[in-house]
Amino acid sequence: MTKQILILPGDGIGKEVTTSAVEVLDYLKASNDLDFNVLERDVGGTSYDLYGKPLTEETLEIAKNSDAVLFGAVGGPQWEHLGWDLRPEQALLGLRKSLGLFANLRPAFLFNELASASPLKNHIIENLDILIVRELTGGVYFGEPRGLVEDSDPKYAFNTMVYNEDEIRRIAKVAFEAAMSRNKKLCSVEKANVLEVSKFWRGIVTEMGPDYPEVELSHQLADNTAMQLVLNPNQYDVIVSSNLFGDILSDIAATLTGSIGMLPSASLNSSGQGMYEPCHGSAPDIAGQGIANPLAMISSLAMALEYSLGRKDLAVKIESAIKHFIQEGHRTKDISTSSDFIKTSEVAPILINFMKNE
Ligand code: NAD
């Protein structure tokens, strides 16, 4: 069946980096005779300016019927005065919720040539290659009841951290399977020493371990993982965690590589449908200057090809072209250590050239 891809460039540098990813996709489509149906729509602030909403019903309907959504970035100061429901970021939350994207995959990968950009010493960070699997639709961010009680003395506020067995099993399954396709190590992270929900989480993940006999399973407390990620990040292969802890740990891991313009992410549902986006935002400070690094977006396309479009071979091709690109010394401004750098629009043609000559 023809696979459908929805492109949502969004705002600011979202548009610029998406243009580069579409150039790579167009090349792959033509050179591999791919039967992909590619559609493009506005989202975020750009959609608000045109249609009065950050995400229209039509765009959401197309997203629901697509195998993969490539999402640039949304937001910018010109939309910050808007009410909560109309803010560009609501488009992201709306898509995540409507598509049931419960599994957030965030690789943190270091090209050794860029190790000097990391805040950590070279010998600690070299060869870093971690995948953080974060639960995205449950836990304390969504748990009920929640609220603020003001007619009490003292006033108080509360949230509920809750996971049911099915929610834990489905995210752990994604993580075990990811570990199987990588270095077969999985670390499950929670706070089983103080939280019932974490103890329950640990029990279920432990129970699933024997289904994946090749995977070396370990458990760690979240505060220790935060510390270990900085002290010795190479001890990890795949980390799985809840929405709250995963949020914090994936940001720490992203910072380790020192270059936010390089990091992709995938958010998947149980039918393999996914939304793919760079970890960075719309970067209003550099938007329109043509200097954004599009590699995070192009790597996100690679993840879409692997996880939702059934073409891991093409994902490998893109990743290998990016590796060549870095090894040959091509640098966008954010990863350049000198005043010499290339523009956003020059990146995709160099990658395509590598792929042609492979
Ligand atoms: P940001 O990620 O947009 O920018 C942080 C810094 O990193 C900036 O200095 C920026 O120039 C730089 N940067 C980011 N991506 C880059 C790239 N590809 N190449 C080179 N440099 C890059 O974060 P922010 O400044 O906190 O947020 C800006 C806007 O983006 C806000 O409106 C925020 O709400 C939104 N945002 C959106 C998303 C999303 O759409 N998923 C995520 C985060 C932030």
Boltz pocket constraint, residues with backbone or C-beta under 6 A from the ligand:
constraints:
  - pocket:
      binder: B
      contacts: [[A, 13], [A, 17], [A, 72], [A, 73], [A, 74], [A, 75], [A, 76], [A, 77], [A, 89], [A, 92], [A, 260], [A, 261], [A, 262], [A, 277], [A, 278], [A, 279], [A, 280], [A, 281], [A, 282], [A, 283], [A, 284], [A, 285], [A, 286], [A, 291], [A, 292], [A, 293], [A, 294], [A, 296], [A, 334]]
      max_distance: 6.0
